[in-house]
Amino acid sequence: MDPLVLGALVAVSTVIVLFSGVSVAVGLLIVSAGFLMIFDGMRSLELMPEILFGKLDNFALLSIPMFIIMGASIASTRAGADLYEALERWLTRVPGGLVISNLGACALFAAMSGSSPATCAAIGKMGIPEMRKRGYPDGVAAGSIAAGGTLGILIPPSVTMIVYGIATETSIGRLFLAGVIPGLMLVGLFMAWSLYSTWKTGSARLLTAGSYTWRQRLEILPRVLPFIGIIIGVLYAMYGGIATPSETAAVGALLCLIIAMLIYKLWSPKALWHVLRDSTKESVMILFIIAAAGVFSYMLSSLFITQSIAEWIGTLDVNRWVLMGTVNVFLLIAGFFLPPVAVILMAAPILLPIITTAGFDPIWFAVVLTINMEIGLISPPVGLNLYVINGIAPDISLKTILKGSLPFVACMVIAIILLCLFPGLATWLPDAVMGPSF
């Protein structure tokens, strides 16, 4: 059978299996085993266990559970609420200071936790009621938190970037640096829209309510600065050549646990057990998907599907930006239905040869891909962040949350366009810190 036709069959079969309700990892294994057995014979199944476990034989994977523990220990405390309150106290006299505080808190908490749902929950519990009380429209209050939570998979340290780095054998350090400027750019775009929206609806007169003394502003800082210091320390150790990503993640996780115990009195064995239990569950889920995706990639390569698609794309007489636009549409649609980790692991083996053949930088592409995944987090039918916000504020309808999130989706699309026009936004910092890649 022609590999391109076979590839189409694999794509359709994968969609059907995943929509049947099975987990992503199990679905990928079912599809891989089925096609290998039919088109490559029963003996090919003997290699599946070796590939499955061999994909996990990578020291860099250790950084995933460590960063997850790091985020879980922060998310289990009042760090998010304190971070929001600290920014609110400092920015209360700035026009639109409350919405800026919420988005800034989302960005910082996302950097600390690396989790979009955790960011929405931690900041939204305090931020949404406070914004509504001050007269902000429900759509702005809910949409800004939902969108701000997506920054967790872009601003370093990012588990999604780690997964992309492992899947494509790309430097994780470069990927982390590549997300810094685009992440800050997105924060700026989000803030600009939020301020414009509140001004347009006539609620600007309520935006500067409240005032705090210098003592009140300073007294909360000791509870949040240690966590921020750990993030800065982790990144410095990584880029200063002091330690590998896995080593810095392990030290960061330990320090976050210690600070959570010292500052927030997280002494209870039950509370510590919840942190480790939840971290283990999430880590096993991600690692299982990585292992299953390794088998899926082997199946695509063994049946010459990946190579044939890359060769076919190379023969097309189309502008490379038309090709990139097509890839972006594919990623958007995939992100509507699947979690970011699954999309990256499934699509990377196919897309990487295509984008490199077309002359695109894989580091730059990682940022574009991640922003596409961010759009998926606030878009139906899955839109995980939308449901998290609805759980926090059940009296705000999903329709209102979605309408409030759509302008932020437009901001993300603008960010992708800016990255296409100015790729240096993603590549300059990695090249400046770590030298040009060849």
N, C-alpha and C positions, 0 to 999 in steps of 0.2 A: 504493500500500500504506500502511496505517496506520503512522505513525512509531513507535508503541509496539511494534507487531509487528516492524517493521524493526529496532528497537533490540534486541529479543530475538534476532533472527537474527544481528545483529552480535556480540552477546555470545557466543552459541553458537559462531559461526564463529571468533571470536578465541580461545576456549578450545581448540578443536580444532587450530587452526594452531599455537598456542604449545606444545601438548602433542605436536606432531609432531616436535619437536626442533630447530626453527629458532630462531635468536636472537630475542630480544624485539623488537629494532628491525626486523629483516627481517619478522617475523610481522606487526607493526603495518602495515608498508608493503603487504604482500600483501593483508591484509584491507581496508585503505583503498582501494587501487587496484581491487580486485574490486568493491566496493560502489559506488564512484564510477562505474566503467565501466558497471555494469549499470543503475543507477538514475538516473544523471545524465549519461550519454552519454560518448563517447570524448573529447570536447573538454575535459572536466573534468580529464583526466589531464595536460593541458598545464600546469596550474597546480601540479602536484605538485613539480617541481624548484624552482620559485620559493618555495613554502611551506617546503620542506625546508631550503633554505639560508637563507631569510628568518628562520626560527626561531632560527638560530644567530647572527643579526646582532644580538647583544645584549651590550653591554659587561659586564654583570653576570656573564655566563657565564665570563668570564676567571677569576673567583674559584675556580671548580671545579678546574681543573688546578693552580692555585697551592696551594690547600689540600691537594690530593692529593700534590703534591711535598713539602709541609710534613710531612705524615704519613708519607710513604715514607722521607724522610731520617731521621726519628726511628725508624721501625720497622726500619731497616737497621742500627741500632746496638744497643748494650747498654742503651739508655736505659730500656727496660721492665724489664729485670732489675735495674738500679740503683735504679729507682723502687720496685720491690717490696722490695728489700733495705733501702732507706732507711726505708721505713715499718715493715718488720718489726723493724728495730733500735730504732726509737723506741717501738713499741707492744708489744714482746715481753712486758712485765710486765702488760699490760692483759688481764683475763680475755677469752679469745677473740680475743686480739690478732692472731693469725696470719690468721684468716679476715677480720678487719677490715682487716688490711694488704692482703690480696689484693683485696678489693672496693674499698678506697681507691685502690690502684694501678691497678685497672681503670678507675675513674672518671677519674683524672688522665691516664692514658695514652690513654683514649678521647678526652678533651678535646684532647690533643696531636695524636693521629693521625687522629681522625674515622672510623676504620675498626674495625668490630666483629671481623672475622676476625683482623686484625693485633693487636688488643688481647688476644684469646683466646690467640693464639700467643705473644706476647711475655711476658705475665704467667703464662700457664699452664705454660710450660716450666719455670719455677722454682717457682711456687706450688703446683701439684698434687703433685709429688713430696714437697715439704716438708710439706704438710698431711697427706699419707698417712703420712709418717714419724713425725709427731707424734701419730698416732692418730685423725685426723679420718675420718669415714666417707667411702667413695669417692664416694657420691652428693653429699655436701656439697662435697667437694673439687672434683669435676668440674662440678657444677651451679652453684656460686657463680661460677666463672670463665666458664662459658658465658653465664650471665645478666649478669655484670658487663661482658662484652664488648659486649652490646647497647647499653650506654650511649653507645657511639661515635656513634650516629645521633641522639641527643637532646641531650647536653651540647655547648654551642658550643665551637669553630666546627664546624658540622655540614653536610656536603655535602647530606644529605637535606633539611634546612631550606632550603638555597639552592635546590634543585630545586623545592621547594614554592613558595617565594617567586617564582621565575621563572614557574612554571606558573600561579599564581593572581594574579600582579602584586601581591604583598604585600611589605611592607617586610622585607628580610632582617635588618636590625638588630633589629626588633621580634621576629622569629621566634627569633633567637639568644637574646635576653633571656627570651623566654617559656619556653625550655627549661631555664633555670638552676634555678629552684625545684623544678619537677617532677623534674628530674634528681637533685637532692640528696635529694628525698623518696624517690625510688626506691632510691638508695643506702642511705638509712636503713632502708627496709623490707627490703631484701636483708640488711643487717647484722643486723637484729632477728631475722629468720627463721633465719639461719645460727647465731647464738648460741643461740637456743632449740633448734634441732635438735641441736647438739653437746651441749648440757646434757641434753637428753632421752635421748640415746643413751649417756650416762654417760662421755663422753670429755672432760668439762670439766677433769678433773684433769691432763690432758696439755697444756692450752692455753697455759700460761705457761712452757713449757720454754725454757731458754736465757737468757742475759743478756749485755749489752754495756756497755762502758765509755762514758763521755761522748766520749772521743776517737774511738772506733769509730763512734759515732752522728754525730759532726760531720764526719768525714773524707769521708763519701760524699755529703754535701749539695752540694758544688761541681759534681758531675757531673750533678745533676738540676735544681737550681734555675734554671740558665739557660734550660732549655726551658720551665719553668713561667713564668718571667719573660717569655718571648716570647708565650705565650698571653695573659697579663695585658696585655702591651703592645699586642697586636693588638686585643683587646677595648676597651682604653682609647682607642686611636686611632680605632676605629670609632664608639664612642659619645660620644667627646669632640668629634666633628665635625672631627677632624684629617684624616681620609682616608676614602675610600669602601671598601666591603668588598673590591673587587677590588684596590685599592692596598694595603690592609693585608695581604691574602693574599699578594701578590707580595713585600712586604718580609718577612713572616713566613717564607715559603718560603726566601728568600735567607739569612736569619739562621739558620734551622734547618740549612741545608746547611753554613754556615760553622762553626757550633758542632759539628756532627757531624764536620767535618774537624779542628777544633782539639782537641776533648775526646776523641773516639773514634778519631782518626787515620784518618779515612775519606779517605785520600789516593789510594788506588789508582784509576786510571782505570776499571778493570773494575768496581769497586764503585760508583763514581759513575754509570757507564753503566747498571748494573742499576737504580739508583734512578730515573734519567730514563726508562729503557725501560719499567719497570713502571708508572710514573706516566702515561706517554703512553698505554699500553694501556688503563688504567682510565679515563683522561680521554676517550679516543676512544669507548670503549664507552658511557659516560654521555651524552656529547654526541650520539652517534648515536641513542640512545634518545630524547633530548629532541627531536631533529629529526624522527624518525619519529612521535613522539607528537603533534607539531604537525600533521602531515598527518592523523593519526587524529582529532584534535580538529576539524580542518577538515571532514573527512568527516562526523562526527557533527552538526556545525552545519549543513553544507550540505544534509543530508538531513532537517533539523529534528528530529533525534532528541533532542539535548540539551534543546532548548526544550520539546518535547512531554513529556519525562519530568519536567522541572521544573514544568510546568503541571499535569500529572497529580498529582504529589505535593502541589501546592498545593491541589488540590480535595479531597484525602482528609481525612475528618473523623476524624483521629487525633491523640492527644496528641503534642506535639513530642518528648517524651522516648522515646515508643515508636518514633518515627521515628529518633531518634538511636541507639536500641538496634539497630534494623534495620541502620543504616549501619555500626555497629560489628561486627555479625556478618558483613556483607559484607566489611569490611576484614580481619577475622580470616581468613576463608576465602581471600581473595585473597593475603594474606601468607603462607599456608601453601605456596603454589606459586610465587609470583613475588618477585623482589627488590624492596626498598622503593622504589627509584627508578622502576621500571616501574609499580608500583601507583599511586604518586602521579601520574605523568604520564598514566596511562590514566583514573584515577578522578576527578582534580581537575576536569576540564571538566564532568563530570556532577554531582558532589557539591557543588561550591561554590555553584551557584544554589540547590540544595535546602536546604543548611544556613543560608545567609544569609536565604532566604525564611522559614525556620522561626525566625529570630531568634537564631541562634548566631553567636558571634564567630569569624571565620576564623582569627585568631591562636590562640585557644583550641583550635579544631578541629585546627590543625596539630599541637599537642602530643598530643591524643588519637589522631590518626592515626598519629603517630610511635610511640607506645607500642604500638599495634596491630601496627605493623611489627616492633617489637622482639620481640613474642610470636612472630611468624612465624620469626624467626631462631633460636629454640630449640624449634621445634615441627616434627614430621615432616609431610609427607615430605621437604621440602627441608631446613629446619633447619640452615643452613650452619654455625652455631657448634657444633652437636653433632658434626659430622664433623671440624671443626678440633680439638676436644678429643679425639676418638677417635684422630686422627692423632698427637697429642702423647702420649696415654696409651693405647696400643692394648690393654693388658691390662684396661682398664675397658670393659666391654661398652656398646654403644649403648643397650641397655635400662636399664642402671644410670645412664648419663649422662642419659637422658631422664627417668627417675624422679627423679633429683636436681634436674632443671631444673623439673619441674612445680610445686613450691611457689613458685618464683620467678615462674612464669607467674601464679599466684594473686596474688602481690604486685603484678604489673603490672595485673591486673584491679582490685585494690583501689585502685591509683593512679588508674585511669580513673574509678572510682566517686567517689573523693575530688575529682577534677577536675570531675565533673558537679555534685557538691554544693557545691563551693567553686571556681568558675571563676576567682576572683581569684588562685588559686595560679599560673595561667599568665599572667594579664593585668595583675596589679598591677605587677610590675617593669617591663615595657615602658612602661606609662602613667606610672610614677614617674620613669623616666629620660628618656623621649622625649616625654612629654605624652600626653594622651588622644587616641585616634584617633577620627575622625568618618567 
